[in-house]
Structures are given as structure tokens and as C-alpha cells.
Amino acid sequence: MPLVSIPGKYNLQIKQGATFERTFTVKDANGVVVDLSSYSARAQIREHVDSSTTELEMTSGGGEITLGADGTVVLSVTATVTAALDYQNGVWDLELVNGADVTTILEGDATLIKEVTR
């Protein structure tokens, strides 16, 4: 059974050259946190939905996404990785995977705020 029927809207702002971290908590329809220990997760930023190029890819297997038994999803990207990003505006989404079930829980715009101090 999917966690949500309609993904939430969340717009990311990533500062180029700085460590990026955001924490979300996943709850079911009754407001109870979901144990995510049996899930994996993936997220991508693309310039637009139909773009064949991925600007940034995050996975729970790659260490950029950490899932908790307390329902937390932590997105974490190092300053070295954000320094190498070179897009201006894009779109993103975050999917949770449990067996054959894939649920998009968040989606939105992704803006890169260019670094001044290098």
C-alpha cells in the first residue's frame, strides 16, 4: 500500500559550495510516523521533467539519503558536491521504495543559489 496518494510540495534551495542538509518526517494518514527501516530512497534533480541529464542524484545506498525507524528522511550533500553543481533552476522529487512499491512523497522546484565566496 502506498504511503501517500499525492506527493507533498517542497521547493529545495541549495547553496553552491555549502553543505546541504534537510530532514523530513514521514507520517501515515493517521499522523503516526512510519518506520522506514525496510525502505530505500532515491531523489533526482533535473533541469526540467523531460531532461535526460540528471543534475544531482541522491540515494539511500549512496549515503546522501538516510532513512530512520523514527520516520525521518535526511538529505545530505557535501560542500564538494554542491560546489560542482552548475544549473540554475530545476525540478526534483523524492521516492521511497519498499519491494515493488514506489511512492513519490515530495516534489517541487530545485534552485541552485550560486556561490560568491570561493
C-alpha positions in Angstrom: 0.0 0.0 0.0 1.4 3.4 -1.0 2.3 5.9 1.8 0.6 8.8 0.1 -1.7 9.2 -2.9 -0.5 12.8 -3.7 3.1 13.9 -3.1 3.8 16.9 -0.9 5.2 20.0 -2.4 8.6 21.2 -1.2 10.9 23.5 -3.0 14.6 23.0 -2.5 17.2 25.8 -2.3 20.8 24.5 -2.5 23.7 26.9 -1.8 26.5 26.1 -4.2 29.7 25.3 -2.3 28.0 24.7 1.1 26.9 21.6 2.9 23.3 20.9 2.2 21.0 19.1 4.7 17.3 18.8 5.1 15.3 16.5 7.3 11.7 15.4 6.7 9.4 13.1 8.8 7.1 10.7 7.1 3.7 10.1 8.7 0.8 7.9 7.7 -2.8 9.2 7.2 -3.4 9.0 11.0 -0.3 11.2 11.8 1.8 8.2 13.0 5.4 8.2 12.0 6.3 5.4 9.5 9.2 3.1 10.3 11.4 3.5 7.2 14.0 0.8 8.1 12.7 -1.6 5.4 12.7 1.2 2.7 15.2 2.6 0.3 15.0 6.0 -1.2 16.1 8.0 -4.3 15.9 11.5 -5.4 17.0 13.4 -8.5 17.2 17.0 -9.6 16.8 17.7 -13.3 16.7 20.9 -15.3 13.1 20.1 -16.3 10.9 17.0 -16.1 11.8 15.7 -19.6 15.6 16.4 -19.3 17.8 13.4 -20.0 20.5 14.9 -17.8 20.5 14.5 -14.0 22.0 17.5 -12.2 22.1 15.7 -8.8 21.2 12.2 -7.8 20.8 11.1 -4.2 20.2 7.6 -2.9 20.0 5.8 0.4 22.6 3.3 -0.9 24.9 6.2 -1.8 24.9 7.9 1.5 23.1 11.1 0.5 19.8 9.9 1.9 19.5 8.4 5.4 16.2 6.7 6.5 15.2 6.3 10.1 12.9 4.0 12.1 11.5 7.2 13.5 10.2 8.2 10.1 13.0 10.6 9.3 14.4 11.1 5.8 17.7 13.1 5.8 19.0 14.5 2.6 22.7 15.4 2.9 25.1 16.6 0.2 28.7 17.6 0.9 30.1 21.1 0.1 32.4 19.5 -2.5 29.4 18.0 -4.4 27.3 21.2 -4.2 30.4 23.3 -5.5 30.4 21.2 -8.7 26.7 21.8 -9.4 26.1 24.0 -12.4 22.4 24.6 -13.1 20.1 27.4 -12.1 16.6 26.2 -11.8 15.3 22.7 -11.9 12.7 20.2 -10.6 13.1 17.3 -8.1 11.3 14.5 -6.4 11.9 12.1 -3.6 10.7 8.4 -3.8 10.5 5.8 -1.2 10.9 2.2 -2.3 9.6 -0.9 -0.4 9.7 -4.0 -2.5 7.7 -3.4 -5.7 6.0 -0.3 -4.2 7.4 3.0 -5.2 5.9 6.2 -3.7 6.8 9.7 -4.5 6.5 11.6 -1.2 7.8 15.0 -2.2 8.3 17.0 -5.3 9.0 20.6 -6.3 11.4 23.1 -7.8 15.1 23.0 -7.1 17.0 26.3 -7.2 20.8 26.5 -7.0 22.0 29.7 -5.3 25.4 30.5 -6.9 28.4 30.7 -4.6 30.1 34.1 -4.3 32.9 33.3 -1.8 35.2 30.6 -3.3 
